[in-house]
């Protein structure tokens, strides 16, 4: 789960530096576990504590199939099992659990191919609570002052800016551009509460406003300086594309841009890898609950007045009956396969929301060096192309210029743990094209890029490792965003169970969880966890309200 944002923080006197935070959370990169920590029924912030579950003996016979063993699916299963549901089963298409939580290695260094941070590590964040419970965090992340600091989702990182002419830019080159861009990003978020915005997308708004403000505020600066500042803004637009998991900000809704919310606390990572979280959660599930390498072909539900169970058809021909199915697949997969995955098809209002919601690609390219070419205090490196003063966030020719979409690198720290390792970020169609290239082709492009921008002709990477989320057939991208034309109602439609309210058929046949179904924490691991718990709570509440004679009998 996602995104990246950066912000300017005031330092001593007039100096400022860019605050930058990458939020990538890729899909099932979420962890839920309602059984160690139960969140009260409020939609957003919840407190960690012990579960208080109703006595509802008949629910033990309810058959629940969960599609997907990402964090959302794991979380839903954990809570249901803890509540006493005896017939819970997870069907996972791949040979591993965790979904978009995926830890890898480059040499002997642990890196995150998928989800990277705990965004907002505080008591309201279930991922933080679970990680603390399992002893997976550094002491620094557990300090109360770290949890109490509310930076609006932004980390203060020390940046360096390099230009395509091979020189390092100074503060006077970049600060005016940073200040203007961040003011406009904040204005973009404010439109969410105003309704009826005049721009269809964030990209349209930013481009128009940048040109207008630049003409007014920079009218007395020379043409070369003004051009360079606009090029810096183009770099920031590319950052924002990675933040939102989109090809271009022209595809992100202006009216819904402010829906995403942050939690207090300075973002932190897992020293031993994010997969430590999923491993601990999986260890709490009964043996045999997960069936791996079991893709689902179709979920057969009914919109008619009938008590027939849901029928889940698998690719291998096996058919499973269930009283309830919780679908936790990534939105990217749902967009591509909805027409064959459900019978009857999704109701039109839900289908249209699936189509309007955005789901893009944001990939990482880890690059290891024998020695650092950056300063010891540097935490993020930006590359500014000096031919991009038209305020652009996409390249005209993807095949020949894809590398221009890579906005820069974050420096993995501490050095004692990671050595000399950078993580590059690239989104959109350029990122998807990068996935099709050989490792040597990507290495060559990265080498040429760094040599050009630093002016150092001998810098040579030792090796690289990249993510390839778009061509993962079970993910089809990285994480969700609110696409152009989208509203909060689309999030409500996506999370709505089947059949819809008002139907006379059996209720809660198909439920939906996963990061894309959270109303304000979409694109994050904690958002995914909360949605898994939400759907488990929905079933728990359902069985606490019906009479014993209505309880289903198990056929598992």
Steps between C-alpha positions, in 0.01 A plus 500: 500500500624873392567785400768762528479853611751767568486822689721795588611530859647815647855463625720757669449849360387504138609152405257225418521150381270265327300261705437195311328179575434204282194305566472193304269237608416285263198325529465207708787644666289533792478324820199449705457318812194563695595251744785664675365849475134580465411841370183662613230536238603851399601527136831682534715510810479196721677403814689180560348280762344165574213374286154509650302250297131412534385153595356356180544128500315431173752689291742211541333323207522797262726427205728791408734495200757781477650564157858621535759450772627855505485698819131578460414133465724397788349767724144396421582134567674581828204689637244242387697212649541689826123563502434127480433444130607140441468482122726770359714432196739721301561432131827650376589506130878504556737289705551759773308714745530876544395627158661838447698462820808343352849508649802420283878514504766671294815317594472456876292817549129477587281724281127547450375410154151607607371686805775711653388700804265506792331828414412684819629269775264579787242330722232543232706307245440122515819420310707687756319332788557155354864569414559618856320193637727271299820690582572590137601867537814695587501673843492839325162424344354413840583832666187688615626823343518324163136394529384841620661702222235592244673600177202448273653189347831670413853403604773766515769365267816678385495525117747561221393621155700427184427636152534334160791734421704324767493754780357501850232760558509733799219615726441818301428287194240277658334663803266737310380209285449277804306765683267568207439132427418413860263794533312375195493139620343619824243696301424186300414313818272780618266458204367176650284699740393768252328290231455610142868552418572665161783256413433133423838381628781598734736516201280749316481719810872491575606572144269800466584643839876450469510698176284777644688532830839472332412790270394711799755404767807453280447784256822669612727195470697422186371248246760233582414505870127489433547208262704306756236552768232362269722198436522444876120504514489235225719282722259554789210397279678170436538456874129564542426233237688248714319624810166434338591191301399653167642555152422871509329738738262572212336169599445588869170652613513861612181484702605192700870581540463596866322179604823321596588545869823460694573377852746660746847359550822491299483220246718200580610173343552137600873430556449131429256552214125567473438129444576447869157644565319259269702206633396575857137542402497182293643306794182581693270341242399133526706260288350434160282811493680636191504317167780629276522495119120504489381771258127573499325507163152618599288590802139397438261696720129563464295815472174302509291415804679182589685335785751335270862520615772682311696274266872569454649345185877454493725481196567132564129423475431461871180661627453618856174604663498783752257714693730799461793588276740784587677628188834665582660511155681817382291755313729457199404134469133583557508758221643246257292194592169621646301385196592135554560499875137553605177335390268674477715803410561781746209745532549798271562753777779283643644427156512869410683573826753227427560665163528855638734419789866518406764229534848570371858378507782625719818294486827501691847454355759418768854592398805389700844662480844407629534847649265799538506793258261699721566685828463315830207718609312470169167316521336561163636588154295674229576520127380814318487491120570846362285448191178454700391857568156430352399342835473136393464172687523256208739448210404530130669173399491232768736255328781747441454726804349285776791573734396868518196400708729380783498808720790396723615275782452460872809402700449186709622552855668417730812423299594226747189309391475587130851587388501735200150444367255731323135446412373662180130573444316498169128498424259476209534355151873568511523280808297228328729512197806476726367164623532356147871583469786270596686562824806605299298755302366654821848502655644675194226765505551566872877524455470753217245702697717531811815579305321771302345672802803484729757570230699203629581263209628210710206432733400137447230306687593162643153354438131585490171346609160625381134441568264407215148546636320578175590167342414305813185326369331499842563868578510690167656808659597644836219676688184703467421869463190707438489530122362791300124521541515304825328589828470360850183326387712276279688377806168427671378313192817291482479386862124429485422126539298298250210485467441875540283633781130453440543169324278210605773242444732354762700790656878539512577243232805686370698753705790718388821592684847628408676837498289636213182458709602727787335840491806704605800266549500350150845408365631410847562183697306627801209585272498143374515358851207710611289386205567135580385560854204699373365213293563248778309731735220517247456123518541488876228763539278316253507178701451679829167633371339188350315223682645148545255350248650717226859380546640314198621141519854431391574309181879542515 
